[in-house]
């Protein structure tokens, strides 16, 4: 098998997972991209109660699939009912709002 390129990313869409957890008024969205390619993600968050742009906390862990020294990055972002983000290769993104 030859080297993989960006055009091969369509073959790997089954290596993406997501989950939503609700704890009282807090919603946690977990996104996992286990491919070697950045992957676009879009979701309608209005079904989770996001009616207008709001502040959210984010933790993202990314690196090579065998990187044992990767450290999570913490930050904030603005999310709205129509949420879009590019998920880095080999990443776990947790968004809490």
KOLDRENKE-376207 format. One record per residue (C-alpha): x, y, z; residue number from 1; residue in one letter. Coordinates in steps of 0.001 Angstrom, whole numbers, plus 500000, padded with zeros to 6 digits. Layout:
<rs>
{{X,Y,Z},NUM,'a'}
...
</rs>
This chain:
<rs>
{{500000,500000,500000},1,'x'}
{{501350,503446,499037},2,'x'}
{{501393,506612,501113},3,'x'}
{{498065,508124,502062},4,'x'}
{{497147,511588,500847},5,'x'}
{{494440,514140,501631},6,'x'}
{{492163,512670,498940},7,'x'}
{{492065,509411,500887},8,'x'}
{{490321,511040,503857},9,'x'}
{{486865,509938,502611},10,'x'}
{{487842,506331,503349},11,'x'}
{{488345,507134,507005},12,'x'}
{{485091,508862,507990},13,'x'}
{{484100,505816,510042},14,'x'}
{{487022,506614,512373},15,'x'}
{{485227,509581,513860},16,'x'}
{{483071,509427,516965},17,'x'}
{{481095,511843,519070},18,'x'}
{{479053,511797,522233},19,'x'}
{{476957,514211,524249},20,'x'}
{{476582,514115,528018},21,'x'}
{{474207,516344,529967},22,'x'}
{{474717,517032,533654},23,'x'}
{{472058,519385,534925},24,'x'}
{{472462,522609,532937},25,'x'}
{{475919,521632,531629},26,'x'}
{{476392,519936,528256},27,'x'}
{{479628,518168,527313},28,'x'}
{{480335,517303,523665},29,'x'}
{{483205,514887,522956},30,'x'}
{{484655,514601,519441},31,'x'}
{{487290,512055,518411},32,'x'}
{{489146,512050,515095},33,'x'}
{{491311,508933,514950},34,'x'}
{{492441,509505,511351},35,'x'}
{{495694,510962,510049},36,'x'}
{{493723,513780,508371},37,'x'}
{{492089,516965,509608},38,'x'}
{{488341,516427,509432},39,'x'}
{{485601,519042,509058},40,'x'}
{{482824,518811,511636},41,'x'}
{{479462,520568,511599},42,'x'}
{{476518,520188,513967},43,'x'}
{{473203,521820,514722},44,'x'}
{{473515,522572,518441},45,'x'}
{{470059,524124,518709},46,'x'}
{{468743,520690,519743},47,'x'}
{{471095,520985,522766},48,'x'}
{{469695,524365,523765},49,'x'}
{{472176,526638,522002},50,'x'}
{{469947,529401,520649},51,'x'}
{{472503,532149,520227},52,'x'}
{{476259,532519,520348},53,'x'}
{{477629,531600,523764},54,'x'}
{{480978,531018,525436},55,'x'}
{{482193,527439,525883},56,'x'}
{{485234,525795,527451},57,'x'}
{{487361,523510,525338},58,'x'}
{{490067,520933,526010},59,'x'}
{{491862,519457,523014},60,'x'}
{{494436,516682,522931},61,'x'}
{{496209,516172,519608},62,'x'}
{{499409,514711,518240},63,'x'}
{{500739,511685,516443},64,'x'}
{{498885,508434,517181},65,'x'}
{{501867,507152,519189},66,'x'}
{{502749,510459,520908},67,'x'}
{{503070,509705,524610},68,'x'}
{{504085,513283,525475},69,'x'}
{{501048,515093,524074},70,'x'}
{{499510,517547,526525},71,'x'}
{{495928,518835,526465},72,'x'}
{{495396,522441,525431},73,'x'}
{{492693,524361,527303},74,'x'}
{{490850,527406,526089},75,'x'}
{{487554,529070,525344},76,'x'}
{{485602,529456,522136},77,'x'}
{{482325,530935,520979},78,'x'}
{{479701,528483,519762},79,'x'}
{{476348,529080,518130},80,'x'}
{{473469,526914,516992},81,'x'}
{{475328,526131,513736},82,'x'}
{{478701,524935,515001},83,'x'}
{{481604,524180,512654},84,'x'}
{{485169,523206,513475},85,'x'}
{{488043,521395,511829},86,'x'}
{{489167,518502,513997},87,'x'}
{{492950,517960,513948},88,'x'}
{{494355,514542,513051},89,'x'}
{{494534,512087,515966},90,'x'}
{{492592,514351,518316},91,'x'}
{{490137,514356,521183},92,'x'}
{{488155,517572,521606},93,'x'}
{{485909,518165,524620},94,'x'}
{{483574,521193,524585},95,'x'}
{{481586,522141,527689},96,'x'}
{{478813,524738,527801},97,'x'}
</rs>
